[in-house]
Amino acid sequence: MAALTALLWACSREPSKGTDAGIVVAEVDGVPIVLRDVKNEVLSLRGYAPSLDTHGPVRSEVSEAIRLLVERAIVLKEGERRGVALSPSDLEAEVNRFRADFPPGGLEKALLQAGMDMETWKGQLRRSLLYRKSAEAIAASVVDATPDEVEEAFRKEGKTGARPERIRVRQYLYDSVERAAAARERLRDGGSPGGGGEASSEGIDLGVFSREELPPELPGELFDLPEGGVSGPVSREGAASLFQVTRKESAHAPTVRTEGARIRASIVSARREAAFRGWLTRAAAKSKVRVNAQLLGKLVEGNP
């Protein structure tokens, strides 16, 4: 990608007029990248401090921002071609995950201190989630593990004895205990956990846990629930969660049949990053990239 970055700075067009959101500074296969995108990416690389008003971007920051934006455009376009999409409830669930790390109103305050409004941040978060889903779809299509590889990995593990009881857990997020309690009743009646945009209808898959692996913030009652059972509301810093047992696995002796899916997922996971980066390198080499180097030069003018 270093060669591509050098090419970007070598290409040039006349600067256009308008706001940051309307000034196109680059195109990737016809997909525009605007000046606001570059500035936001630089801020993101800095962790949103210092602001650009305090300290303007240097050339290396802009080069890195352009590289990332070009890669993102390539991946998102491929994701769109593959039908990758993100529902509003999925986005809201991710926003709630961030809210859970702050006291009430803390997320908005943090964004305000960073000089970013909520809608702009949500737009960036949406693109980030779409990028992640698109990258996963691309990687899944170019990497796999054969049955022979799975069997060999199982033999190397050499596990004996019984695997402990395990459960798969899904989390649903709400902004109040009352809404969580109402959603719990809907779930227990076989209905949807959402309602009025309270939570993602799909929730968040937290993964599989044994009793020893269960995080302390998850209620211990989960192992006493039947498959499909839902915990009572768990309140934390102004938000409330429900935890549903979506699958139960009884204790059993490991075999290739019982462990095959897990082992295959582990093999594929280890290969996905390299497979995805290889795909991206090839896709970037085939992409038509045009950059307004003159305008980007003005952005770093006066900065070393």
MOMOCOR-V593981 format. One record per pair of residues at least 24 apart in sequence whose ideal C-beta (glycine too) atoms are under 6 Angstrom apart, sorted by the first residue. I is the first residue (numbers start at 1). J is the second residue. D is the distance in Angstrom with one decimal. If there is no record, write none. Layout:
# MOMOCOR-V593981
{{I/J/D} {I/J/D}}
This chain:
# MOMOCOR-V593981
{{1/67/5.7} {5/63/5.1} {5/67/5.3} {8/66/5.5} {8/291/4.1} {9/293/5.1} {11/290/5.8} {11/291/4.8} {11/293/5.6} {12/293/4.4} {12/294/4.8} {13/292/4.7} {15/294/5.9} {15/295/4.1} {25/292/4.8} {25/295/5.5} {25/296/5.9} {26/291/4.4} {27/290/4.7} {28/70/5.4} {28/73/4.0} {28/287/5.8} {28/289/5.5} {29/287/5.3} {29/288/5.5} {31/73/4.8} {31/77/6.0} {33/69/5.0} {37/69/5.7} {38/65/5.1} {41/65/3.8} {41/68/6.0} {41/69/5.8} {48/114/3.7} {51/115/5.1} {56/303/4.8} {57/300/5.6} {58/300/6.0} {58/303/4.8} {58/304/5.9} {59/300/4.8} {62/296/5.6} {62/300/5.6} {70/289/5.9} {72/131/5.6} {74/283/5.2} {74/287/5.7} {75/131/5.7} {75/134/5.0} {75/135/5.7} {76/130/5.9} {76/134/5.9} {79/134/2.5} {82/137/5.3} {84/133/5.0} {84/134/4.8} {84/137/5.5} {86/129/5.5} {86/130/5.3} {89/200/4.2} {89/201/5.4} {90/200/5.5} {91/126/5.4} {93/200/3.4} {96/173/4.0} {100/239/5.2} {103/237/5.6} {104/238/3.9} {135/276/5.7} {138/276/5.9} {138/279/5.7} {139/272/4.0} {139/275/5.5} {139/276/4.2} {142/275/4.8} {142/279/5.6} {143/268/5.7} {143/271/4.7} {143/272/5.5} {143/275/4.0} {145/264/4.8} {145/267/4.0} {145/268/5.5} {150/260/5.3} {150/263/5.1} {150/264/5.1} {151/256/5.6} {153/263/5.0} {154/256/5.0} {154/259/5.9} {154/263/5.7} {159/254/4.8} {162/251/4.9} {162/253/5.5} {163/252/5.6} {163/254/5.4} {164/210/4.4} {164/251/5.5} {165/250/5.9} {165/251/5.0} {166/208/5.2} {166/210/5.1} {166/249/4.5} {167/245/5.0} {167/248/5.3} {168/208/4.9} {168/246/4.9} {168/247/4.1} {169/206/4.6} {169/243/5.5} {170/203/4.4} {170/205/5.5} {170/244/4.7} {170/246/5.0} {171/203/5.8} {171/204/4.6} {171/206/5.5} {171/241/5.5} {171/243/5.6} {172/199/4.7} {172/203/4.5} {172/242/4.5} {173/199/5.3} {173/241/5.6} {174/198/5.2} {174/199/5.6} {174/240/4.8} {177/233/4.7} {177/235/5.4} {177/240/4.6} {180/233/3.8} {180/240/3.9} {180/242/5.4} {181/233/5.4} {184/230/5.2} {184/242/5.5} {187/230/4.9} {218/243/5.9}}
